C-alpha cells in the first residue's frame, strides 16, 4: 500500500483535532522522497504542534518509520494558517556558570546544617 503514510497521518491527526473535517493532506513523490503537506484548522494548530513541538516531532518520527518500512523517505510539512504571526524570539541573557560541587563537598555542606 503506497499511501500507508497518508492513511496513518489522517488517522492520527483526526484523533487529535477538534475540527477533523478541516484537515487537508497532500502527498507528493519526487526524487527526494515523499513530501506530505498537512493543513488543519487554525484553532487546531497547537494540538498538532504540541508543547515545544513534541507532538509534531513524534508524528514525523512515526512517518519516517512507516517510510523506512516502504523504502521511502517521508517528510511532513505543516502549513501555517494564513494571517498567523510568530512571536518574536526574546534572547535570554546568559547566566553565570553554576559551580558544580563534588558529592563530598555537598555532604560537608549538609553536615554544617
C-alpha positions in Angstrom: 0.0 0.0 0.0 1.7 3.2 -1.2 -0.4 5.6 0.7 0.0 3.9 4.1 1.8 7.1 5.4 -1.1 9.3 4.3 -3.7 7.0 5.8 -1.7 6.8 9.1 -1.3 10.6 9.3 -5.0 11.2 8.6 -6.0 8.7 11.4 -3.6 10.3 13.9 -4.5 13.9 13.1 -8.3 13.3 13.2 -7.9 11.8 16.6 -6.0 14.9 17.9 -8.0 17.8 16.5 -11.4 19.3 17.2 -12.2 20.0 13.6 -11.4 16.8 11.7 -13.4 17.9 8.6 -10.9 20.8 8.1 -7.9 18.5 7.6 -6.3 18.6 4.2 -3.4 16.2 3.4 -1.4 16.4 0.1 1.1 13.8 -0.8 3.8 14.3 -3.5 6.6 12.0 -4.6 9.8 13.1 -6.3 13.4 12.0 -6.4 14.0 13.3 -2.9 11.2 11.1 -1.4 7.7 11.6 -0.2 6.5 15.0 1.0 3.3 15.1 2.9 1.8 18.5 3.5 -0.7 18.9 6.3 -3.2 21.8 6.6 -5.5 22.0 9.6 -7.9 24.5 11.1 -6.0 27.4 12.7 -7.7 26.6 16.0 -6.1 23.1 16.0 -2.5 24.1 15.2 -1.5 24.0 18.9 -2.7 20.4 19.2 -0.8 19.3 16.1 2.4 21.1 17.1 2.3 20.3 20.8 4.2 21.8 23.6 7.7 22.7 22.3 6.9 20.9 19.1 7.0 17.5 20.7 3.7 16.2 19.1 4.9 17.3 15.6 8.3 15.6 16.2 6.6 12.4 17.3 4.3 12.3 14.2 7.3 13.0 11.9 9.3 10.2 13.6 6.4 7.7 13.1 6.0 8.8 9.5 9.7 8.2 8.8 9.4 4.7 10.3 6.5 3.9 8.0 8.5 5.3 5.1 11.5 3.1 6.0 9.2 0.1 6.0 8.2 1.0 2.5 11.7 2.0 1.3 10.8 5.7 1.1 12.0 8.9 2.8 8.9 10.6 4.2 8.9 14.2 5.3 6.0 16.2 6.9 5.3 19.9 6.3 2.7 21.5 8.4 1.2 24.6 6.7 1.0 27.6 8.9 -2.5 29.2 8.8 -3.0 32.4 6.9 -2.7 35.6 8.9 -0.8 33.9 11.8 2.2 35.6 13.2 5.0 34.1 15.1 6.1 35.9 18.3 9.4 37.5 18.2 12.2 35.5 19.9 13.4 37.0 23.0 17.0 36.3 23.7 17.6 35.2 27.3 20.6 36.7 29.0 23.4 34.2 29.6 23.6 33.3 33.2 26.9 32.8 35.1 28.1 29.2 35.0 27.0 27.2 38.0 29.8 25.9 40.1 29.5 22.2 40.5 30.3 20.6 43.8 31.5 17.1 44.3 29.4 14.7 46.4 31.9 15.0 49.3 31.7 18.8 49.2 27.9 18.7 49.3 27.9 16.2 52.2 30.2 18.6 54.1 27.8 21.4 53.5 24.9 19.3 54.8 26.8 18.4 58.0 27.1 22.1 58.9 23.3 22.4 58.9 
